[in-house]
Amino acid sequence: MPHHRTLAPPLRPGGELPVIHPELQRHYDSLYDLLLNGRAPRDARPVLDVGTGDGLALAAITMGTPLHGVAIDAASPAHWMGPADWGVVRADAQRLPFADRSFRSALMVDVFEWLRHPTVTLAEIARVNSGPILLVQTDWDGLWFQVDEAEHGRDLVSAYTKGAPENLRSRIRSRGAEAGLSVEGISSVTISTDSLKPGSLAWDTLDSIRRHLVLESAQIRARRFDDWRRELQHAAAEGQFTMSVRRVVALLSRNGGDRA
Ligand SMILES: C[S@@+](CC[C@H](N)C(=O)[O-])C[C@H]1O[C@@H](n2cnc3c(N)ncnc32)[C@H](O)[C@@H]1O
């Protein structure tokens, strides 16, 4: 399975700042609003970002805002591309090196599907955090490349999304409930785009799929993949291309709210 399956913007060679895909800008803005959950930024910080990776998704959500906090990941990032003023700590989210209620918000983007013990992990995040937990997970079942309304390349997309959890919403609800959390809100967000220019969301998503299928796991020959991509590019030039992807966005909180 591609362990870095994410919708975060890629690191551009030589780039200093993350490039946010314009197709996702509104989505990231709404994630920021959800994280505040009606509070002023000063009441929502410090924030804990769980499974931050290289920090690009965190940067996309919080860049240019007064939020700050600590980002943790079980692996050390090769290059930290997240906000410069955040702490970065190597830690397993199942055993966080923080005192109870050290944070006032928590964020976890595209990590849920990789958790070995989601209930234990969610309970541990709730222990160190007195505020809401914003859990975002791409629902890879909802990744589609369409040409003229018809799906194109399902076998290639399925090889990439293999192993992704089904019934994400009910899974998040039940793991949350087992961890003593209630769901304040849960929704599926569909992001669609008809652009396939270099650097667009669809372009970069195809690049990730290619990297996984052709280079890392050698399941698909480069030529087969490139033929598919060329067909999609032709369709895009004729205005007949769409990519859609779905994300589940859940806001969890401790049962009984934020009382001590
Ligand atoms: C797909 S990446 C997502 C990175 C980033 N949040 C994003 O959206 O681009 C998943 C990350 O979760 C981390 N991770 C998985 N399980 C973890 C755990 N138990 N504790 C800490 N980090 C974990 C992985 O090391 C990886 O960096």
The ligand as an SDF file (V2000), in Angstrom:
LIG
                    3D

 27 29  0  0  0  0  0  0  0  0999 V2000
   -0.4330    9.7670    4.4550 C   0  0  0  0  0  0  0  0  0  0  0  0
    0.6250   10.5470    5.6140 S   0  0  0  0  0  0  0  0  0  0  0  0
   -0.2580   12.0550    5.9430 C   0  0  0  0  0  0  0  0  0  0  0  0
    0.6550   13.1920    6.2300 C   0  0  0  0  0  0  0  0  0  0  0  0
   -0.0330   14.5540    6.3480 C   0  0  0  0  0  0  0  0  0  0  0  0
   -0.9140   14.6270    7.5080 N   0  0  0  0  0  0  0  0  0  0  0  0
   -0.8010   14.8610    5.0690 C   0  0  0  0  0  0  0  0  0  0  0  0
   -2.0170   14.9710    5.1120 O   0  0  0  0  0  0  0  0  0  0  0  0
   -0.1570   14.9660    4.0390 O   0  0  0  0  0  0  0  0  0  0  0  0
    0.3530    9.5910    7.0860 C   0  0  0  0  0  0  0  0  0  0  0  0
    1.3430    9.9260    8.2060 C   0  0  0  0  0  0  0  0  0  0  0  0
    0.8790    9.3600    9.4390 O   0  0  0  0  0  0  0  0  0  0  0  0
    1.9950    8.9360   10.1690 C   0  0  0  0  0  0  0  0  0  0  0  0
    1.5360    7.9760   11.1760 N   0  0  0  0  0  0  0  0  0  0  0  0
    0.8740    6.8220   10.9790 C   0  0  0  0  0  0  0  0  0  0  0  0
    0.6200    6.2070   12.1610 N   0  0  0  0  0  0  0  0  0  0  0  0
    1.1190    7.0170   13.1430 C   0  0  0  0  0  0  0  0  0  0  0  0
    1.1740    6.9420   14.5640 C   0  0  0  0  0  0  0  0  0  0  0  0
    0.6610    5.9110   15.2390 N   0  0  0  0  0  0  0  0  0  0  0  0
    1.7670    7.9530   15.2230 N   0  0  0  0  0  0  0  0  0  0  0  0
    2.3060    9.0100   14.5670 C   0  0  0  0  0  0  0  0  0  0  0  0
    2.2900    9.1300   13.2320 N   0  0  0  0  0  0  0  0  0  0  0  0
    1.7120    8.1500   12.5140 C   0  0  0  0  0  0  0  0  0  0  0  0
    2.9190    8.3560    9.1040 C   0  0  0  0  0  0  0  0  0  0  0  0
    4.2670    8.2930    9.5660 O   0  0  0  0  0  0  0  0  0  0  0  0
    2.7300    9.3430    7.9530 C   0  0  0  0  0  0  0  0  0  0  0  0
    3.6630   10.3960    7.9930 O   0  0  0  0  0  0  0  0  0  0  0  0
  1  2  1  0
  2  3  1  0
  2 10  1  0
  3  4  1  0
  4  5  1  0
  5  6  1  0
  5  7  1  0
  7  8  2  0
  7  9  1  0
 10 11  1  0
 11 12  1  0
 11 26  1  0
 12 13  1  0
 13 14  1  0
 13 24  1  0
 14 15  1  0
 14 23  1  0
 15 16  2  0
 16 17  1  0
 17 18  1  0
 17 23  2  0
 18 19  1  0
 18 20  2  0
 20 21  1  0
 21 22  2  0
 22 23  1  0
 24 25  1  0
 24 26  1  0
 26 27  1  0
M  CHG  2   2   1   9  -1
M  END
$$$$
